[in-house]
Amino acid sequence: MYAFCWQSDRPLPPALDLTGRGWRRMTGCSACGTRAAANHAMLVDGAALLPGLRAGLARLCDHDRRRALVAGVAASADRAVLLSLGFGDAIALPASTEEIEQRAMRLLVPQSGAGLVRRAGPLLLDLAARAVWLAGRRIGLHPREFELLWALAERPGGALGKGDLLHAVCRIAHDPGTNRIAVHVSRLRAKLAQAGVIGLVETVEGGAYRLAGGPASSAVPRDEGTGPRAPFGQSVRDKCIERKP
């Protein structure tokens, strides 16, 4: 699960509050003597940092500076200085929460793997861990269910036919005449419904599938809690991995 902290004495602006996107807000950070963890993005108040930049740099080591997003820096020249000093990102406000989240995720993923994290409606997909998160809670998916969801998330709003999904999910270049994609879709929908996400995967004309609503799905999660809980959707059946090509 991803986490963030807010480096400022001022209240957190609503656009920077990532808790509604499933992130956990942390109170421990470099300013209070705790080094940021690998999954921890630091949102820094630009209005507070710039006047006392030297003191601000002393609080943030190089490691933490690389995962810091300085928000509220109106002047392009100031943003350029911050980037040259090793800050991960600097942005003017106002900005949407969706943009803030995308920029924060890039701070936590090496540039060589920047495409390893993707959002599908209310879900956050982590390709490296083959994990799906909803409001800080992991949804247990079969590997091929994850591959199916990831393939659809690669083309937000666009439809993928049976042949495309067979190639993406089952590594099959031709249609052998099976209904395995429909079976995977049915199981995926059932697990998402168990987690409270209804209608995310749509069937369109010709038997193709797509994510509802494109990048910002209208699917609503049942539970927005961010505390540690048991994963959704785990079952004995998930232990039976298909071995056929």
Protein Blocks (a to p, Z undefined) as FASTA:
>chain_A
ZZdddddfbdcdfklmmklnopacdfbdfknopacdfklccdddfklmmmmmmmmmmmpc
fklmmmpccehiablklmmmmmmnopabdcdddddfklmmmmmmmmmpcfklmmmpcceh
jbccdfklopaceehiacdddfklmmmmmmmmmmghiacdfklmmmmmnopabdehiakl
mmmmmmmmmmmmmnopghkaccdehhiacdehijmdcbdcfblcfbdcddehiafklmmc
cfbZZ
